[in-house]
Structures are given as structure tokens and as C-alpha cells.
């Protein structure tokens, strides 16, 4: 299965593909995906963790020990923990967010899902995510995995990207459109 043509072109894509293949060989795609999902949430919630991953002054050993401590405290699976150690040794922890996104895209494609990147002004609750998944499933014709982002600058509404399609119903875009129309 080679559905990673665009993903493999980037550095983070190559790491994600390598992790996906290891997870597939070990029948651990779901557990690695859950670990990466938790790690992604931790990166978003902790500015200190995010800063640690991109700190150029952190040595390979210190980065490895730090990320190993984070993995142990989060109880990440063994494959993800080893992978994080490799990233630290190769000084690629700064690519972690991109690697997680690429891995999620590979895992979704493996499950036959489409991946939708949804940006909202506020975090969506479970009912909203479920309703959005149903609407997108009707539009796309297959299951949809949602990767959420929050951008308060949108003011309200959503921006949904599925592949090359983008649906922008944000208030920010509507206000910008209105301002442009008023300028004449």
C-alpha cells in the first residue's frame, strides 16, 4: 500500500512513514496512534513541552532523557517511546507535530478514511465533532477522521480542509469579504 506519495516527500513525512511501517509490522498502528494523539494534545496544552522540542541548545542526551521522562509519565507505548528517542538522537524533535499529522494521515488512509483538518475559534465538543463527521461523511462518501485545531482569530465558524478542498465558513473570512466589497 503506497498512499504516501505526497507525505513521503518531506522530512517529517519520511519519519512518519517509517514509524507507520514499524507500527504496521508490529500490529500496533492503533496504540501508536493513541500515543501520538496524547502527545499532540500535550504539545498543544504545554508551552514548556513544545518549547523543549524545538530548543536548539538542548543536547542530544538531554533531549533524549527529557522526552523519555515525558513518554514514561504519559505511559506511551514502547514503539512510540523508542521512536521519540530516535528523534531526540537525530535532533528532530522539532518536527514532532508535523510527524504526528503525517502519521495520522497515513493511519486514516490505511483505515479507508478521509482526513479532515478542522480549524475552529473554540474547541469543539463531542456532539459537534460527531455531527461534523456525519456531514462530512455524507459529502465525501466515506468515514472521516477529524484533526482539530483552535485559532481564536477566526472569531467563529469553521475552516475545513479535506485533501485539496477547503470550506471556509469563518466569521473572520466573512468580515474580510464584506470589508473588501465595501471598499468597492
C-alpha positions in Angstrom: 0.0 0.0 0.0 1.7 3.2 -1.1 -0.7 6.1 -0.4 2.1 8.3 0.9 3.4 9.9 -2.2 3.0 13.5 -1.0 3.7 12.7 2.6 7.0 10.9 1.9 8.5 14.0 0.2 9.0 15.9 3.4 11.4 15.1 6.2 8.6 14.7 8.7 6.8 12.5 6.2 9.7 10.1 5.9 9.9 9.8 9.7 6.1 9.3 9.9 6.2 6.7 7.1 9.0 4.8 8.9 7.0 4.8 12.1 3.9 3.7 10.3 5.6 0.8 8.7 7.1 -0.3 12.0 3.7 0.0 13.7 2.1 -1.9 10.9 4.7 -4.7 11.1 4.2 -4.9 14.9 0.4 -4.6 14.5 0.5 -1.5 16.7 -1.0 1.2 14.5 -3.8 1.9 16.9 -1.7 2.0 20.0 0.9 4.2 18.3 -1.9 6.4 17.0 -3.3 6.8 20.5 0.1 7.6 22.0 0.8 10.2 19.3 -2.7 11.7 19.8 -2.0 12.1 23.5 1.4 13.6 22.7 -0.2 16.0 20.3 -2.6 17.1 22.9 0.2 17.5 25.4 2.2 19.6 23.0 -0.8 21.9 22.4 -1.5 22.2 26.2 2.0 22.7 27.4 4.1 25.5 26.0 7.0 24.2 28.0 6.9 20.8 26.3 6.5 22.5 22.9 9.5 24.8 23.7 11.6 21.8 24.8 11.1 20.0 21.5 12.4 23.0 19.5 15.2 24.1 21.8 18.4 24.1 19.8 20.5 24.4 23.0 19.3 21.1 24.3 21.9 18.4 23.8 21.0 15.0 22.2 21.4 13.3 25.5 19.4 15.9 27.5 16.7 15.8 24.8 16.6 12.0 24.9 16.3 12.0 28.7 13.7 14.7 28.7 11.5 13.1 26.1 11.9 9.6 27.7 10.7 11.1 31.0 7.7 12.7 29.2 6.9 9.3 27.5 7.2 7.5 30.8 4.9 9.9 32.6 2.3 9.8 29.8 2.6 5.9 29.7 3.2 5.9 25.9 3.6 2.6 24.1 7.1 1.1 23.7 7.4 1.7 20.0 6.5 5.4 20.3 8.9 5.8 23.2 11.7 4.3 21.1 10.8 6.5 18.2 10.9 9.6 20.3 14.4 8.6 21.4 15.5 8.3 17.8 14.0 11.7 17.1 16.0 13.1 20.0 19.2 11.5 18.9 18.8 12.8 15.4 17.8 16.3 16.7 14.4 16.1 15.0 12.1 16.7 18.0 11.2 20.0 16.4 9.4 18.0 13.6 7.2 16.1 16.1 4.0 18.0 15.4 4.4 17.5 11.6 5.3 13.8 12.1 2.2 13.3 14.2 0.0 14.9 11.5 1.6 12.8 8.7 1.2 9.6 10.8 -2.4 10.3 11.4 -3.0 10.8 7.7 -1.3 7.5 6.9 -3.3 5.7 9.6 -6.5 7.2 8.3 -5.8 6.2 4.7 -4.9 2.7 6.0 -8.4 2.5 7.6 -10.0 3.8 4.4 -10.9 7.1 6.0 -10.5 10.6 4.6 -8.8 13.1 6.9 -10.3 16.5 7.6 -8.3 19.3 9.2 -10.9 21.4 11.1 -9.9 24.8 12.5 -12.4 26.4 14.8 -12.4 29.5 17.1 -13.1 27.4 20.1 -12.6 23.7 20.9 -15.5 21.5 19.5 -17.3 19.3 22.0 -18.0 15.6 21.3 -21.5 16.2 19.9 -20.3 18.8 17.5 -17.5 16.6 16.3 -19.9 13.7 15.8 -22.3 15.9 13.8 -19.5 17.3 11.7 -18.2 13.8 11.0 -21.7 12.8 9.7 -22.0 15.8 7.5 -18.5 15.3 6.0 -19.2 11.5 5.6 -22.2 12.4 3.5 -20.2 14.8 1.4 -17.1 12.6 0.9 -18.8 9.2 0.8 -16.6 7.5 3.4 -15.6 7.7 7.0 -13.8 10.9 8.0 -11.2 11.3 10.7 -11.0 14.8 12.1 -7.8 16.6 13.2 -8.8 19.6 15.2 -7.0 22.9 15.6 -8.1 26.0 17.5 -7.5 29.5 16.2 -9.2 32.3 18.2 -8.6 34.8 15.4 -11.4 33.1 13.4 -13.9 34.6 15.8 -16.4 31.9 15.0 -17.3 29.3 12.3 -15.0 26.7 10.9 -12.4 26.1 8.2 -12.5 22.5 7.0 -9.8 21.1 4.7 -10.2 17.6 3.1 -7.4 16.9 0.7 -7.3 19.8 -1.8 -10.8 21.0 -0.9 -11.3 23.8 1.6 -14.6 25.1 3.1 -14.2 28.4 4.9 -17.2 29.5 6.9 -15.3 31.5 9.5 -16.6 34.9 10.6 -13.1 36.4 10.0 -13.3 35.5 6.3 -16.9 36.8 6.0 -15.8 40.1 7.6 -12.8 40.4 5.3 -15.1 39.7 2.3 -17.5 42.3 3.5 -14.8 44.8 4.0 -13.4 44.2 0.5 -16.9 44.6 -1.0 -17.4 47.8 0.9 -14.2 49.3 -0.5 -15.7 48.9 -3.9 
